[in-house]
Amino acid sequence: MGIEVAQSSSGIVISQRKCALDILEETGMTGCRPVDTVMNSNSKLLPRLGESLSDPTRYRRLVVKLNYLTVTRLDISFPMSVVSRFMNSPCDSHWDAVVRIFWYIKSAPGKGLLFEDQGHEKIVGYSDADWAELPSNRHSTSGYCVLEGGNLVS
């Protein structure tokens, strides 16, 4: 997994910086342009939206590699769940979304999780759902996060 741990006066940071850089290098995207947002908020990804990819195995391989980063990069968890929906028959619009995730990772490859001592040990959970947001099949997407002592753990 390539998890790196760094301790500072603020707390402990865990990241997968080397893993992120290795993935960018392996895919030939070390020279890509960085972006500040992981997904284009104006576009909806749908099945069969655009041309089918001539080599879907590359799409699948890259999505699997990016999934490793979700251990410490919770900011890409939702976009990864979206692009993972199209593993069976990816199109060029889905490929563009995966490439944008790489661009986003390039902007801060060392981003990770900070665990601070915030003076309490409360466990708090939040959840949300979009209720039938997917126009293709009217399925809902839900998500959650759990914080322990004010630190994100899941």
N, C-alpha and C positions, 0 to 999 in steps of 0.2 A: 504494500500500500504506500510505502514511502512517506510515512507520517513523520514530520519533524516537530520537535518540542523545543520551545524557547521560553526561558523564565526571565521575567523582568520585575521591577518594583510594582508594576501594575497587576501582575498575575502571570498566568501561563498561557502561551499561545501555541495552538497546534495547527499545522498547515501541511500541505503537500506541494510545496514550491518546486522541488526537484522533479516530482512526478508531472506537474503541470508543464514545466519547461521541457521535459523529455517527450511528452506527448506533442507539444508544439513542434519540436525538432523532428520527431519521427514522421509527422504529417506534412512537413515542409512549410509550416505556418509561422516560423519564428520571425519572418519578415512581414507578417500581416499587420494591417493597421488596427490599433486598439480602439474600442468603443466603450462608452460609459454605461450603456444599458444592454442587458443580456438578450432582450427580445424587442422586436418592433411592436409596440403596443397597438398600432393601427392595422395589423394584419392578423387574420385568423387562418390557422392551418387546418386544412380539410383533406380527407382522403381524395386521391386522384386529382389534386389541384396542381395542374401543370403537366409537363412531360415526365413520363416514367424514366427513372435513371437507368442508363445502360449497364451499370455495374452496381447493383444494390448491395453487394457484399462489402464494398468500401464504406458505404453509409453505415451498415450494421456494425462493422469493426470499429469505426470512430465513435459511434454512440456508446458502445460497450466500454471503450477506453475512457470516454468522458464520465461515464457512470462511476468510475473509481474515484473521481474527484469530489463526488457529492458527499463523501464521508466528512470532509472538513469544509467544503464549499457549499453550504446550504443555500447560498444565493443562486446556485444553478439547479437546484433540485426540481423546481417547478418546470423550467424550460426543458430539462431532461425528461421529465414525465411526458411532456407534450411531444417531443421528437421521437420518443420511444414508441408512441402509438402507431407509427408508420413504418415499423421494421419490416413488415411483410411486403409492402409495395411503395417504397419511397419515391417521391417525385422531386423535381428540381426546386420547388418551393420549400420542401422539407430540408433538402440539402443546404439551401441558403440559410435556414434557421440554425443548422448545425455549425456552419461556417461562422455565423454571427456569435455563437457561443465561444468559439475559439478566439474570435476577436476580443470578446469581453474578457476572457481569461488572460489574454496577452496584456490587457491594461493593468492587471495586478496579479501576477502569478503566485505571489506569496500570501495572498489573502487567506485567512483562516479563522479559527474560533479563539476568542479571548475568554479565559475563565478568571474572573476576579473574585476576591473575597468581598462580598457586599454586606457582610454583617448579619445575614439571616440564612436560614436553610429551608425556606418555603419552596414547595413544589407547585408550580402554576402551569396550567395548560390552556391553550387556545385552539379553536378549530373554526373552519370556514368552509363553505360550499357555494358553488355558483348555480346550482339547481338547473339542470338541462341546458347548459350554455352551448354544448356542442350541437350545431345545427344538423350535422350529418346523421346523428343517431339519438339525439336528445338525452345523452348521458350527462350526468353531473360530474364535476370535478371537486374533490374535497381535499383539504390539507389540514395539518395541525402542527403545533410546536409545543414543546415542553421545556420549561425553564426550571432549573434547580438552583436555589440561591441567587436568582437573577441571571443565571448563565444558561444559554441555550444548550440543551443536551440531546434533543431529538426534534 
